[in-house]
Amino acid sequence: MARDDYESVIGLEVHSELSTKTKIFCSCPTGFGAAPNSQTCPICMAMPGTLPVLNEKVVEYAVKAGLATDCEISRDSKNDRKNYFYPDLPKSYQISQFDKPLCTKGKIEIQTNNGKKIIGITRIHIEEDAGKLNHNEFGGGSLVDLNRAGVPLIEIVSEPDLRTAEEVELYLRKLKSILEYIEVSDCKMQEGSLRADVNVSVRKKGETKFGTRTEMKNMNSFRSITRAIDYEIERQIDVIENGGKIEQETLRWDEVSGKTFSMRDKEDAQDYRYFPDPDLVAIKLSEEYIENIKNMLPELPESRKQRYIE
């Protein structure tokens, strides 16, 4: 079967660090480039007996991002614990949001060569970032820097509406410009302020059922993302054409070889054993609060461009 008989289905989970002065659950600063473990306290280091307190600015910035991407804003939201073990996650769970995110059902419009296309946004939710592992390639071993632990993030999850690497780049550039314009994130990809998990699957044209997806984690440059998508689409088609089966797994993109490599099986939501965080109260938003944030929003780039043209 020819390659033209296949189409790719792509969805993105974009993580954007928020430009707050302090972390999401404590008063530690969030500046980039400080000496390792110099911006930490018992809360973000997960010392026993410490209690988180939600930073109100994080909620404001997330609602701002939701309004700017045409989302519905939830009046009743909560924080959940997402359980997994990794050395840079000192609590062995991440505080995130599961079934009651702050923002849902949004959209972004992109201009493709075939005209305008609407890309749906499933949800935008708040969560804390993990720390960072610094690998010593000479002496061996790894050291943990917890400066980034507890830095506030919004995760923007798209619908699987993207079909090509070009559409993905257009969507990411548009999203980046919106977040920068409303001043909720500096979106410095080289510093990890904006990064994307890319989910890719292929199916025969005309089919409505999705193929098995793979996920490429923490990608932070447009060039890497588009190259990785093009490679992964070709790889998956090759596997299917040769009678193989696509495994649901997490992949690592290698910039030098231009190939993806398997890291681990891809988890499903039930593997994370989500449950409401008992240390944090529910997030209740009034109509007046949401209206005030709506009135704070500047004119968005697309609207300003249209006004100038007219």
DORO-982288 format. One record per atom (N, C-alpha, C): residue in three letters; z, x, y. Coordinates in steps of 0.02 Angstrom, whole numbers, plus 32768, in hexadecimal, padded with zeros to 4 digits. Layout:
ALAZXY
...
//
This chain:
MET8000802A7FC4
MET800080008000
MET8000802C803F
ALA7FD880198070
ALA7FD2804280AD
ALA8011803D80D8
ARG801C80718100
ARG80578072812B
ARG80548039815E
ASP801880248172
ASP80117FEE81A2
ASP802A7FAB8187
ASP80357FA78146
ASP804D7F698127
ASP80997F62812E
TYR80BA7F95814A
TYR81037F928153
TYR81157F8A819D
GLU81507F6E81A8
GLU816B7F6F81EC
GLU81B47F8581E7
SER81CA7FA4821D
SER82107FBC821E
SER823B7F898244
VAL827A7F868232
VAL82AB7F5C8255
VAL82E47F8A826B
ILE82F17F8A82AC
ILE83227FBA82C8
ILE83577F9582F1
GLY83957FA782E6
GLY83CC7F8D830E
GLY83F77FC78327
LEU84147FC08362
LEU843B7FF7837F
LEU84837FE2838C
GLU84B080118381
GLU84F6800A8397
GLU8501804183CA
VAL8501802E8409
VAL8507805F843F
VAL855080648455
HIS856A80A18455
HIS85AF80AD846C
HIS85AB80CE84B2
SER85CC80AE84E1
SER85CC80C98525
SER861480D2853C
GLU86258110854F
GLU8668811E856A
GLU866E810185B0
LEU86A580DF85BD
LEU86AF80BF85FE
LEU86CC80F18630
SER86B980E8866F
SER86CD811786A4
SER8711810886C1
THR874280F78697
THR878580EC86B0
THR87A8812F86B9
LYS87D9813086E5
LYS87FD817086F1
LYS882E818086B9
THR8845814C8695
THR88758158865E
THR885B8138861E
LYS887C814985E6
LYS8866813285A5
LYS887480E8859A
ILE885E80CE8562
ILE886180868557
ILE88A8806C854A
PHE88D28094852A
PHE8916807C8519
PHE894E80A88533
CYS893E80DA855C
CYS897281058579
CYS8959811F85BC
SER8982814685DF
SER8970815C8623
SER895381A38624
CYS893E81BE85EA
CYS8920820185EA
CYS88DC81FE860D
PRO88C982358630
PRO888882368652
PRO884E823A8620
THR881282288638
THR87D88225860C
THR87A28259861D
GLY87B28288864A
GLY877F82B98661
GLY876282E28628
PHE872382F48630
PHE86FF831A85FC
PHE870983658607
GLY870F838B85D1
GLY870E83D485D5
GLY875183F585DF
ALA878883D085D9
ALA87CB83EF85E0
ALA87DB841885A2
ALA880C844485A8
ALA8821846E856F
ALA883784408535
PRO8829845484F6
PRO8839842A84BD
PRO8881841284BD
ASN888A83D284AF
ASN88CC83B284A9
ASN88F783B684E7
SER88D883BF8522
SER88FE83C18561
SER8903837C8581
GLN88DC834C8569
GLN88DD83088585
GLN88F482D7854F
THR893182E48537
THR894C82BB8500
THR899582A9850E
CYS89AC827684EB
CYS89F3826284F0
CYS8A07824584AC
PRO8A46823384A2
PRO8A5A82188461
PRO8A3181DB844B
ILE8A1981B2847B
ILE89F481758469
ILE89AF8187844B
CYS898781B0846F
CYS894481BE8455
CYS894681F2841C
MET898082128412
MET8988823E83D8
MET89A78219839D
ALA89B581D883A6
ALA89CE81AC8371
ALA8A1281C18355
MET8A3F81D58382
MET8A8381E5836C
MET8AA781A58355
PRO8AD081AA8321
PRO8AF3816E8308
PRO8B1C814C833F
GLY8B1981098340
GLY8B4280E2836F
GLY8B2280D683B2
THR8AE880F483C0
THR8AC780E98401
THR8AA280A78401
LEU8A9C8088843C
LEU8A7B80478442
LEU8A42804A8476
PRO8A08802F8466
PRO89D0802F8495
PRO89D87FF884C9
VAL89BE80048505
VAL89BA7FD0853A
VAL89727FD08553
LEU89517F978551
LEU890A7F938562
LEU88FE7F9F85AC
ASN88CE7FCA85BB
ASN88B97FDA8600
ASN888D7FA08619
GLU88A47F7D864D
GLU88807F428666
GLU883A7F53867F
LYS88317F908699
LYS87F07FA586B4
LYS87BB7FA5867C
VAL87D07FB4863F
VAL87A27FB58606
VAL87857F7085FA
VAL87AF7F3D85FD
VAL87987EF885F5
VAL87687EE5862D
GLU877A7EF8866B
GLU874F7EE986A4
GLU87097F08869C
TYR87077F488688
TYR86C77F6A8680
TYR869E7F4C8647
ALA86BF7F388611
ALA869B7F1A85D8
ALA867E7ED785ED
VAL86A47EAF8612
VAL868B7E6E862A
VAL86507E79865A
LYS86567EAC8685
LYS861F7EBD86B2
LYS85DF7ECC868B
ALA85E67EF58657
ALA85AB7F06862D
ALA858F7EC8860B
GLY85BC7E9C85F5
GLY85A77E5E85D5
GLY85807E318604
LEU85997E298641
LEU85777DFF8672
LEU85337E1C8686
ALA85307E5F868A
ALA84F17E80869E
ALA84BC7E7C8667
THR84D17E6E8629
THR84A17E6885F2
THR849D7E2085D9
ASP84B07DF28605
ASP84A67DAA85F7
ASP84CE7D9185BB
CYS85097DAE85B0
CYS85347D998577
CYS855F7D5D858A
GLU85767D3A8557
GLU85AC7D09855F
GLU85EE7D2F855B
ILE861B7D218589
ILE865C7D44858C
ILE86917D198569
SER86B47D388539
SER86E77D138514
SER87267D0B853E
ARG87407CCD8540
ARG877F7CC18564
ARG87BB7CD48539
ASP87B07CDB84F8
ASP87E67CE984C9
ASP87D07D20849A
SER87EC7D5C84A3
SER87D67D96847C
SER88147DBB8462
LYS880A7DEC8437
LYS88437E11841C
LYS882D7E568405
ASN885E7E8083F7
ASN88527EC383DB
ASN88627EC48391
ASP883B7EEA836B
ASP88467EEF8323
ASP884B7F38830E
ARG88687F4382D3
ARG886B7F8682B7
ARG88337F8F8284
LYS880C7FC4828E
LYS87D57FD58260
LYS87ED80128239
ASN87FA800981F9
ASN881B803C81D1
ASN87EA806B81AF
TYR87EF80AB81BF
TYR87CB80DE8199
TYR87EC812181A5
PHE87E3814E8177
PHE88038190817D
PHE87CF81C48192
TYR87DF81E881C7
TYR87B6822181DC
TYR87E482508203
PRO87DC829181FE
PRO880C82BF821C
PRO881582B78268
ASP87E1829E828B
ASP87E8829882D4
ASP8802825482EA
LEU8819822C82B9
LEU883581EA82C8
LEU887F81EA82B5
PRO88AC81FE82E2
PRO88F1820C82CF
PRO891781D082B2
LYS8906819382C7
LYS892A815882AD
LYS891081428269
SER88D6815C8254
SER88B381458218
SER889980FD8220
TYR889980E5825D
TYR887480A8826D
TYR885F80AD82B6
GLN8829808A82C6
GLN880F8087830B
GLN881D80418326
ILE8836803D8363
ILE883F7FFB8382
ILE87FB7FE6839F
SER87E17FAF8386
SER879F7F978398
SER87A27F4B839E
GLN876A7F298399
GLN87687EE08396
GLN873A7ECB835E
PHE874F7E988338
PHE87287E8382FE
PHE87077E3E8309
ASP872D7E0882FD
ASP870F7DC682FE
ASP87137DA38341
LYS87377DC08371
LYS873A7DA183B4
LYS872B7DD583EA
PRO86EB7DEA83EF
PRO86DA7E1B8422
PRO86DB7DFD8468
LEU86DD7E27849B
LEU86DF7E0E84E0
LEU869E7DED84F5
CYS86657E0784DE
CYS86247DEE84F5
CYS85F67DE184B9
THR85D07DAB84BB
THR85A17D9B8485
THR85607D7E84A1
LYS852D7D7E8477
LYS84ED7D5B8483
LYS84CC7D6E84C5
GLY84C37DB084D0
GLY84A07DC6850C
GLY84587DD784FE
LYS84377DF58530
LYS83F27E0A8526
LYS83DD7E3C855B
ILE83AC7E658549
ILE838C7E938579
ILE83417E8B8571
GLU831D7E8985A9
GLU82D47E8285A6
GLU82B47EC785B1
ILE82867ED98585
ILE82627F19858D
ILE82187F0B8597
GLN81F57F3985B8
GLN81AD7F3385C5
GLN81887F628596
THR81697F478562
THR81437F6F8532
THR80F97F6E8543
ASN80D17F94851E
ASN80887F948529
ASN80697F508519
ASN808D7F2984F0
ASN80747EE684DE
ASN80947EAF8508
GLY80B57EC2853F
GLY80D57E90856A
GLY81207E928566
LYS81417E608583
LYS818A7E5E8584
LYS81A67E498541
LYS81E07E668530
LYS82017E5484F1
LYS824C7E4F84FC
ILE826A7E1B84E1
ILE82B37E1284E7
ILE82D57E3184AA
ILE83067E5D84B7
ILE832F7E7A8482
ILE83747E5A8487
GLY83887E398452
GLY83C97E178452
GLY84037E47844B
ILE843B7E36846A
ILE84797E5C8463
ILE84AA7E30843D
THR84BF7E458402
THR84ED7E1E83D9
THR85327E1A83FA
ARG854B7E548411
ARG858F7E56842B
ARG859B7E968453
ILE85CC7E93847F
ILE85E77ECF84A0
ILE86337ECA8497
HIS86507EFE8479
HIS86997EFE8471
HIS86B77F408488
ILE86F87F3F8494
ILE871C7F7B84AA
ILE873C7F9D846E
GLU87427FDF8472
GLU87668004843D
GLU877980498458
GLU87A2806C8433
GLU87B680B08447
GLU878A80E28423
ASP877D811A8444
ASP875781508425
ASP8786817883F8
ALA8768819D83C9
ALA878F81CA839E
ALA8791820F83BF
GLY87B6823D83A1
GLY87B8828283BA
GLY877882A683A6
LYS877A82E883A9
LYS873E8310839A
LYS8751834A836D
LEU87288357833B
LEU873283918310
LEU870983CB8329
ASN872A84048335
ASN870684418348
ASN8702846E830A
HIS86C5847982F2
HIS86BC84A082B5
HIS86B484EA82C6
ASN86D8851482A2
ASN86D3855C82AB
ASN86A385788276
GLU86668588828D
GLU8634859F825B
GLU864085E68244
PHE8668860C8269
PHE867486518255
PHE86B286578229
GLY86EA863C8240
GLY87288642821A
GLY8731860C81E6
GLY870585D881E9
GLY870E859F81BB
GLY8743857081D4
GLY8744853481B9
GLY8775850281CD
GLY876184DE820D
SER878A84AC821F
SER877D8484825A
SER87BE8477827F
LEU87B9847082C0
LEU87F3846182EA
LEU87E8841D830B
VAL881F83F88315
VAL881983B58332
VAL882E83B6837C
ASP8801839B83A7
ASP880F839383EE
ASP8817834883FB
LEU885383338410
LEU886082EC841A
LEU885982D58463
ASN883A82FF848D
ASN882E82E984D3
ASN880682A884D5
ARG87D682A184A8
ARG87AA826784A9
ARG87C9822A8486
ALA87FE8235845F
ALA881F81FD843C
ALA883C81CD846E
GLY8827818E846A
GLY8841815C8498
GLY8817815384D7
VAL87E1817A84DE
VAL87B4816E8516
VAL8792812A850B
PRO878F80FE853E
PRO877580BB8532
PRO872980B9852A
LEU8714809084FA
LEU86CD808784EB
LEU86BC803D84EF
ILE867D802E84FE
ILE86627FED84EB
ILE862C7FFB84B6
GLU862A7FD08484
GLU85F57FD58451
GLU85C67F9A845C
ILE85867FA98467
ILE85537F768475
ILE85267F728437
VAL852A7F3A8414
VAL85077F3283D4
VAL84C97F0783E0
SER848E7F2283D1
SER84517EFB83DB
SER84427ED1839D
GLU84197E9D83A7
GLU83FC7E79836E
GLU83C77EA6834F
PRO83B37E9B8310
PRO837F7EC482F2
PRO83397EB0830B
ASP83307EB3834D
ASP82F27E9B836C
ASP82C17ED3837C
LEU82D77F128373
LEU82AD7F4B8385
LEU82817F5E8349
ARG82427F708357
ARG82137F7E8321
ARG81F87FC58321
THR81FB7FE98359
THR81DF802C835D
THR820E805A8383
ALA8204809C837C
ALA822B80CD83A1
ALA822080C583EC
GLU81E280B283FF
GLU81D380A98447
GLU81FC80708464
GLU82028038843F
GLU822A80008457
GLU82748014845D
VAL828B803C842D
VAL82D18053842F
VAL82DE807C846F
GLU82AF80A9847F
GLU82B880D284BB
GLU82B880A684FA
LEU828A807684FD
LEU828880498538
LEU82C98023853F
TYR82E3800A8507
TYR83227FE48507
TYR835C8010851E
LEU8360804D8503
LEU8398807A8514
LEU8395808F855E
ARG8359809D8577
ARG835380B185BD
ARG8366807785EB
LYS8353803B85D8
LYS836580008601
LYS83B17FF58600
LEU83CE7FF985C4
LEU84167FF085BE
LEU843C802685E5
LYS8425806385E0
LYS8444809C8604
LYS8442808F864F
SER840980788669
SER8403806D86B1
SER8431803586C8
ILE843A8001869F
ILE84677FCA86B1
ILE84AF7FE386B5
LEU84C580088681
LEU850B8021867F
LEU851A805086B9
GLU84E8807B86C9
GLU84F180A98702
GLU84F380828744
TYR84C88050874A
TYR84C1802B8788
TYR850080038799
ILE851F7FE68765
ILE855C7FBF8772
ILE859B7FEB8770
GLU8590802C8766
GLU85C48060876B
GLU85FD8056873A
VAL85ED804386FC
VAL8622803F86C9
VAL8622807D869C
SER85EA80A4869D
SER85E680E18675
SER85B781128697
ASP85C681548690
ASP8598818686AD
ASP855D8193867E
CYS8562817C863F
CYS852B8180860E
CYS850F81C78604
LYS853B81FA860A
LYS8523823F8600
LYS851D824C85B5
MET84DF8248859D
MET84D4824D8554
MET84E78292853A
GLN84DE82C68564
GLN84EF830A854E
GLN853A83138545
GLU856382E78565
GLU85AC82EA855E
GLU85C582B5852C
GLY85988290850E
GLY85AC825D84DD
GLY85C1821C84FD
SER85B68213853F
SER85C981D48560
SER859E8199854A
LEU856281A88532
LEU853681748518
LEU8517818E84D7
ARG8525816C84A1
ARG850A81818461
ARG84FC81448436
ALA84D0814B8406
ALA84BA811083E0
ALA84BC811D8395
ASP84D180EA8370
ASP84C880E88327
ASP848980BF831B
VAL845A80DB82F7
VAL841880BC82EF
VAL841180A382A7
ASN84068062829F
ASN83FC8043825D
ASN83B280358253
VAL8396804F821C
VAL834E80498210
VAL8342802D81C9
SER83147FFD81C4
SER82FC7FE78182
SER82B27FD88188
VAL82907FD48150
VAL82497FC18150
VAL823E7F878120
ARG820A7F60812D
ARG81F67F298101
ARG81AB7F1F8108
LYS818E7EFC80D7
LYS81477EED80DC
LYS813C7EB98112
LYS81067EC08137
LYS80F77E91816D
LYS80F27E4A8150
GLY810E7E1B8175
GLY810C7DD6815E
GLY814C7DC1813B
GLU81727DF38122
GLU81B27DE28101
GLU81E77DD18136
THR82137DA48124
THR82497D928153
THR828C7DB38140
LYS82927DC58100
LYS82D07DE580E8
LYS82D17E2E80FF
PHE830C7E458116
PHE83127E8B812C
PHE83157EBA80F0
GLY82FB7EF680F9
GLY83027F2A80C6
GLY83477F4980CA
THR83567F77809C
THR83977F9A809D
THR83967FCC80D7
ARG83CC7FCC80FE
ARG83CC7FF6813A
ARG83F38037812F
THR83DF80698154
THR840580A78159
THR841C80AE81A1
GLU845180D581AB
GLU846D80DC81EE
GLU847281268201
MET84578137823B
MET845E817B8256
MET8491817A828E
LYS84C681A28287
LYS8501819C82B2
LYS84FE81CB82EF
ASN851E81B28325
ASN852F81DC8360
ASN84F48204837C
MET84BD81E38389
MET8482820583A4
MET8485820083F0
ASN847B823A8411
ASN84868239845A
ASN844D82588483
SER840F824F846C
SER83D682608496
SER839B82348483
PHE8374822084B6
PHE833A81F484A8
PHE830982158478
ARG82FF82568481
ARG82CF827A8457
ARG82E5827A840E
SER832482898402
SER833E828A83BE
SER83398245839E
ILE834B821183C4
ILE834A81CD83AA
ILE830481B88395
THR82D381C483C1
THR828E81AE83B0
THR827281D78376
ARG827F82198375
ARG82678242833E
ARG8287822C82FC
ALA82C8822082FD
ALA82ED820D82C0
ALA82D381CA82A5
ILE82C6819A82D2
ILE82AE815882BC
ILE826A815F829B
ASP823C818482BC
ASP81F9818D829F
ASP81FC81AE825A
TYR822781E18254
TYR822E82038214
TYR824A81D481DF
GLU827F81AF81F1
GLU82A1818481C0
GLU8274814B81A9
ILE824B813081D5
ILE821B80FB81C1
ILE81EB8117818D
GLU81D08152819B
GLU81A18171816B
GLU81C381808128
ARG8201819A812C
ARG822581AB80EF
ARG8231816D80C4
GLN8246813680E4
GLN825580FA80BE
GLN821580DD809E
ILE81DE80DE80C3
ILE819F80C580A6
ILE818A80F0806A
ASP819281328070
ASP818281608038
ASP81AB814E7FFA
VAL81EC81438004
VAL821981347FCC
VAL820280F37FAA
ILE81F380C07FD1
ILE81DE807F7FB4
ILE819B80867F91
GLU816C80A97FB1
GLU812980B17F94
GLU812A80D77F52
ASN815C81037F4B
ASN8162812B7F0E
ASN818F81097EDA
GLY819E80C87EE5
GLY81C480A27EB4
GLY820F80AA7EB9
GLY822680CC7EEE
GLY826E80D77EF6
GLY8290809D7F1A
LYS82D180A67F25
LYS82F980727F45
LYS832080917F7F
ILE8320806F7FB8
ILE834680887FF2
ILE8390807C7FE7
GLU83B880B07FF1
GLU840180A97FEC
GLU841E80998031
GLN8450806D8032
GLN847380608071
GLN84A48099807D
GLU849380C480AE
GLU84BC810080B8
GLU84BB81168100
THR84EB81418111
THR84EE815F8153
THR84CB81A38150
LEU849F81AF8180
LEU847681EC8180
LEU8487821881BC
ARG8479825881B4
ARG847F828881EB
ARG843982A081FD
TRP8429829E823E
TRP83E882B78255
TRP83EE83018265
ASP83C1832A8249
ASP83C183728256
ASP838783828286
GLU8399839782C2
GLU836783A382F7
GLU833783DC82E5
VAL8350840E82C2
VAL8327844982B3
VAL82F28439827F
SER8306841C8247
SER82D6840D8211
SER82AF83CD821E
GLY82C883A2824C
GLY82A783638259
GLY82AC83328220
LYS82E5833681FA
LYS82EE830A81C0
LYS833482EA81C2
THR833C82B4819B
THR837E82958194
THR839C82AA8151
PHE83DE82B0814F
PHE840282C38111
PHE843B82938106
SER8448828280C7
SER847C825380B6
SER84C1827180C3
MET84EE824980E1
MET8533825E80EC
MET8563823980BD
ARG855A81F780BA
ARG858781CE8090
ARG856A81898089
ASP85868161805B
ASP8572811B8055
ASP858580F78095
LYS855C80C580A8
LYS856B809E80E4
LYS859F806880D4
GLU85D3806580FE
GLU8608803480F4
GLU85F17FEE810A
ASP86107FBB80EC
ASP86097F778105
ASP86497F64812A
ALA86477F2C814F
ALA86817F188178
ALA86C17F12814F
GLN86BB7EF88111
GLN86F87EEE80E9
GLN87197F3180D6
ASP86F27F6780D6
ASP870E7FA980C5
ASP87407FC180F9
TYR873A7FA78136
TYR87667FBD816D
TYR87A87F958170
ARG87AE7F608147
ARG87EC7F398144
ARG88067F27818B
TYR87DB7F0881B3
TYR87EF7EF481F6
TYR88297EC281F4
PHE88577ECA8224
PHE88897E96822F
PHE88A17E9B8277
PRO88BB7E648295
PRO88D07E6582DB
PRO89067E9A82E7
ASP89017EBF831E
ASP89337EF2832D
ASP89737ED08343
PRO89AA7ED9831E
PRO89E87EB6832E
PRO8A0B7ED1836D
ASP89F67F0C8385
ASP8A167F2983C0
ASP89F67F148402
LEU89BF7EEE83FE
LEU899B7EDC843B
LEU89957E908440
VAL899F7E75847C
VAL899A7E2D8485
VAL89507E18848B
ALA89437DD88482
ALA88FE7DBE8489
ALA88E67DC784D1
ILE88A47DC984D9
ILE88867DD1851C
ILE886D7D8C8532
LYS888E7D6F8563
LYS887B7D2C857D
LYS885E7D3585C3
LEU88217D1E85CD
LEU87FF7D26860D
LEU87F57CE1862E
SER88057CDD866E
SER87FC7C9E8692
SER87B67C9A86AF
GLU87A17C5D86C1
GLU875F7C5486E1
GLU875D7C7A8723
GLU87957C798746
GLU87987C9A8788
GLU878F7CE68780
TYR87AE7D03874C
TYR87A87D4B873F
TYR875F7D5E8733
ILE873D7D378708
ILE86F77D4686F7
ILE86CB7D3D8735
GLU86D97D09875C
GLU86B07CFB8798
GLU86B87D3387CB
ASN86F57D4E87D2
ASN87027D858801
ASN86D97DC387ED
ILE86D77DD287AC
ILE86B07E0C8795
ILE86667E0087A0
LYS86507DC28793
LYS86097DB1879E
LYS85F67DBD87E8
ASN86237DAD8815
ASN86157DB6885C
ASN86177DFF8871
MET86387E298849
MET863A7E718857
MET85FA7E968842
LEU85D37E778816
LEU85987E9887FB
LEU85647EA58831
PRO85477EE18834
PRO85117EEE8863
PRO84D17ECD8849
GLU849E7ECA8874
GLU845C7EB3885D
GLU84427EE5882A
LEU842C7ECC87F1
LEU84177EF887BA
LEU83D27F1587C7
PRO83C37F5087A8
PRO83837F7387B6
PRO83457F4687AE
GLU83437F1F8779
GLU83087EF5876C
GLU82FE7EC187A2
SER83357EA287B7
SER83327E6F87EA
SER831E7E8D882E
ARG83397EC8883D
ARG83287EEA887C
ARG82DE7EFD887D
LYS82C67F188845
LYS827F7F2B883F
LYS82527EEF884B
GLN82657EB6882B
GLN823D7E798833
GLN823C7E61887B
ARG82777E67889C
ARG827B7E5288E2
ARG824F7E7C890F
TYR824F7EBF8902
TYR82257EEC892A
TYR81DB7EDC8920
ILE81C87ECE88E1
ILE81827EBF88D2
ILE816C7E7F88F8
GLU81997E4D88F5
GLU81887E0D8916
GLU81867E148962
//
